[in-house]
Every structure is written in C-alpha cells, then in structure tokens.
Amino acid sequence: MPLMSALGSITLNDGHLLPAIGFGTWRVTGDEATDEVRSALEAGYRLIDTAASYGNEEEVGRAVTGSGVPREEIVVTSKLRGADQGYDAALRGFERTLGALGLDRLDLYLIHWPLPARDLYVESWKALVRLREEGAVRSVGVSNFTAAHLDRLIDETGVTPAVNQIELHPGLVQEEMRAANAARGIVTESWGPLGRGKGLLDTPAVREVAAAHGVSPARAVLRWHHQLGVVPLPKSADPLRQRENLDIAGFTLSDEEMARLGSLPQRRLGGDPDTHEE
C-alpha cells in the first residue's frame, strides 16, 4: 500500500478531501524548490503547501506540472500575502498566484495572517469565498487565525473556513486553538511541525519515544500530530527523509507517550496572530 494511502485523508467541511500529511516549502526558492517538490511528489506526498510570500510559487508550480502525477491527485495550497489583503487586492493577488503557479485552478487558498491592525481580513475572506463560488479555488481557509478572528469571519459572512493552518508542534501544542477549530468544523494544519530545527528533535522525551518504536525523532513527532487528528506539513531537502517522514502509519504512540510529548516546555517560534503585521 502506498504510504499516503496508508495514512488516509481527512474530509473538510466543504466535502473535499485533504491528505493526512503534506509537504511544506517555506524558505526554499529557485531550482532547489523545484527539486524538493518534485522529489516529495515522487516520494508520495500529494499535499503541497506554498505561499505568495515564500517567493517560490513559480518553482513549485513547475514541479507539480512536470511531475507526471495526475493533477487531480495533488492538492496545491497557496496563501494570500499581507500586501494583497482587501477585497479587490485579494482577487488580484490570487490571479498573480495562479499565474505564477501556472495552474488553471487552486485546490486550497488561505489568508496567510489576519493582520488585525490592518483590519482587512473580512474583506479578504469575502474575496476568497467568491473565488470558491466561481470555481477558481476548490477550498478556502485561513492561517494563523485565533478563535476571535474565526468567529468574526463566520458571523460577518456565514462561511466557515475549511482549514486553519497554525504553528503547532510538541513545543507549542495549541490545545485551545485545536479545540476551537474542531468546535467550528475546521481542520487544523500544522506549520513548523518539527520545531523548525530549534532543538525539538533532540529533546530526551522525543528521542526516547522514538527509540521505543525504532523510528526517527521526526517520525515520532509526526505520528504525534497524526494521532491528534491534525495535518502536519514537514519539509526536508533529503529524499530519504522525505520518505521517512511519510512512513508513520506502522506504529502507534501510547496515551502516555502522547502526553509526554505534549508536556514539553511551551514557546512560540513564529509570530503572534494577535500582533503580527507585515
């Protein structure tokens, strides 16, 4: 059974399916981005995550269209950058994204950050809903939104995001935000699921849990995400590690192991959604 098939998929609130694990492309550009995404698709990933602000949409699109994998099998995600927030600006930003990717449609489009000081995320959301209604985007969602931000979108538009992509790893378990997403029927995606190289994988708890199952620390952490019911978006330039990160279906963490990984010291590695601006 292919590794992705073994993990299954998650049904979004709009009825579409999302692979249970994806491939992230943050901070990789140029030919390196194309090579990494092409390798990830060869390894079996079918959810590819990029963003306008990453500066690699063209390279990601080139890998997708040249991969030989049927387009309908790949869920391509991108995100609206802050400079393109607002109704009309969001529509223009989407056209630039689609053109850069070289695709005729996008599978999942997210507002990258709420940017509350600008107070344009509701108007941006209305533009994304229009794009979905017109068929240019299959599913729409958000990234880095708090429960208050979500409720404002829902209250003012009547449309609930399909996905909320947030920073999430054993060093930031986001219990309240995961519960808030679940209560609203929103799937949680994890960015930075392996702690962005800040030492998470070297902690004794992670290493001991991994050793108990004969797997790498990264696989143990990704299994933790999977058992939480969230969709992690790991990234790696190494084809072997890409394949290893997909191979998390053959073992199960105990309740005690899940709790141990979730009890690490907590700290945010990225921006705070209530104050982050760009």
N, C-alpha and C positions, 0 to 999 in steps of 0.2 A: 504493500500500500504506500503511495507517495506520502512524504512527510506532511505536506499541507493537508492532505485528505484525512490523515490520522488525527489531526488536531480539530478538524471540523470547522464550522463557521458560526457566526452569530447573526441573528435576524434583527435588523434595525426596525425602528418604529414605523418606517415607511414601507416595510415588507421586503426590502432588498437585503442581500446577504453580505456580510463583511468577513473576510478571512480572520481567523483567530489570532494571527500574528502577522506583522508587517515588517517592512524594511525602511529604515529612516535614512535621509540623505543630508542631514544638517552638516554644514561646514565641509562639504566636499564639492568641488567645482571642476570645470574643464573636462578633459578626457578621462580624468580619474573618476568623475561622477558617472560618466557613461559606462566605463569598465565595471565599476562596482554594481551598478544596477543591472547590467547585463549578466554579470556573474550571479547576482541574487536571484534573477529570474531563472537562470539555469539550475540553481540550487533548489528551486521550488517555491520561492516567495511569489505570492500573487496580489499582495497589497504593497504598493509603493507610495511613500509619503515624501512630498516636496513642498515648497512654498515660494512665492514670488520673492520674498526677502532672502532666500537662500542663494539666489543668483545662479541656479543650475537647472531651471525648468527646460531649457533647450536641450541640454545634455541628457537629462532624464528621459525626455520625450524621444530622443534619438535611440536610446537603449530600448525603450518599450516598443517602438515601431520596427526596430531592426532585430528584435529578439527571436522571431519565429514563433512566439507564443501567441495563440489566437487572442485578438484584442479583447474579446468578450470575457476572457478568463482573468484579465488583470484589472484590479481596482486601483485607479490612479487618483491620488489625492493631492490637491494643492490648497494654498491659503492666501487670503486677501491681505496684502500688506497694509500697514497703518496709513501710509500716504494715499492710499486709494479708498479710504473709508468715506461714506456718504453714498447716497442712492446712485446718482449719475456716475460718480467717480468709481464706484464698485463695479458697475456694468462695464465701464471702460477698462478697469483693471482686470476683469475676467477675460475680456477679449484679448488683452495682451498676454495673459497666462495661456489661454488656449492656443494662441498663435505661436508662442514660444515652445510649447509642448508639441506642436504640430499634430494635434488631435482634433477630431470633429466633435468631441464631447468630453466632458469630465465626469468621473464617477462620483467623486466626493469633493465638495468645496467648503472650506471652513473660513470663518473670520479668525485671523491669527491671534489677535489680542483685543480685549474690549476697549482699551484706551479710554477709561472713564472721563478723564479731563477733557477730551475732545467731544464726548457725548454724541458720537455718530454711529454707534454700533446698531441701534434700532433701525436707522435708515439703511445702513449697510445690509442688515438682515432682510429687510423688505426687498432689496435688490436680489439677494441670493434666492429668496422664495420665488421671485419672478423667473429667475433663470431655471429653477427646477420646474416650474409650471410650464415653461416653454420647451422643456426637454433638453436644454443645453447642458444641464447637470442632473445626474441621477439622484443624488442625495446631498443634503446640505446640513452643515453643523457649525460648531464653534470650537475654539481652542482657548484655554486659559480663562474660561468664564467661571465666576462664582455663582452660587445659588441665587443671589440677588440679581445678577446680570441675566441669568436664565429666566427668572420669573418675569422680569421686565419685557424680555423678548416675547415670551408666551402671552403675557397679559395684553401687550400692545398689538400683536399680530395674529394671535390664535394659532401660531405654528411653532411646534416644539422641535428643537434641533435633534437630528438623528444621533449625533456624536458630540462629545465634549472631550477634546484631547488636552490632557493636563500633565504637568510634571508628576511622576509617580514612580517610586522605587522603594525598597525597604528602608531607605533613609528618609523617606517622605511618603508615608503610607496613605495619606489623604482619605482617611476613613469617613469623615463628614462629607467630603465632596463626592466620594464614590456613592455614598448613601443618597445624597441629593440628586445625583444623576439617575440612579436606579429608581428613585421615587417618581421621577418625571418620565421614565421610559427612555432615558438617554444612555447610549453605550459609552463607557469610558475607555478612551485610548490613553496609553502611557507614553509620554515622551521622556527621554533620558532614563529608560527602564533599568539600565545597568549602572546608573550613577555617574555617567559622563567621565569615567576614568579618574574619579576623585577618591579612589581607595575603597569603595564599597565591596568590590570583589575580593579584597584582601583581608576583610574582617574575619576574625575567628569563627563567628557564627555562620557566615556564608560558606567558608571553607570546610567547616566540619559537617554541615548539612550536605554539601556537595560530595564530600568524601564518603559519607554514609550510603550514598546511592551510586558511587562510582562515576560521577559526572563532573563536568567543569563547573566552577562557581557561576559562570554566566548561565549555564543551562539550569542550575538550581534556582537562580533568581527569576529566570523567565518562566519556569514552572510555577513559581510562587504567583507571578502575575496571572498565569493561565487559570490557576485554581481560584483566584479572586474573581474571575469572570471578566477581566479587563483585557484589552488588546494591546500588547506591547509592541513598540516599534524600534527594535535594536538596529544598530548599524555596525558594520565591520567591513574593512577592505580585504580581509583574508577569505578566500573562497572556502577554505576548510572550516573556519569559524562560522561563516555564514551558514553552512550546512549543519554544523553542530548546534547552532542557536535554534534551528528549526526542529531539532530532534529532542523534543521534550514530552512526547506522548507515552514513552515506555516506562515511566516511573511516576510515583505519586508521593507527595510530601505528607507527612502525618500532621494532625492538628497541632501537635507540639512543635514540629518544625516550622509550620506556617506562622505560629505565634512567635517563635524565636526570631525568625527573620523580620517579622513586623514590629519587633520591640527594640530595634537599633536606635541610637540617638538620632533625633529628627532635625533636619535642616534643609532649607530650600536652596537649591543650586542655581535656579534661574530667577526671573523676575516675579514680583508680587502682582497678581492680577488687579488688585485694588489701586496700585500706584504706578505700575509700569507704563511708560509712554515711549514713543519712538517717532 
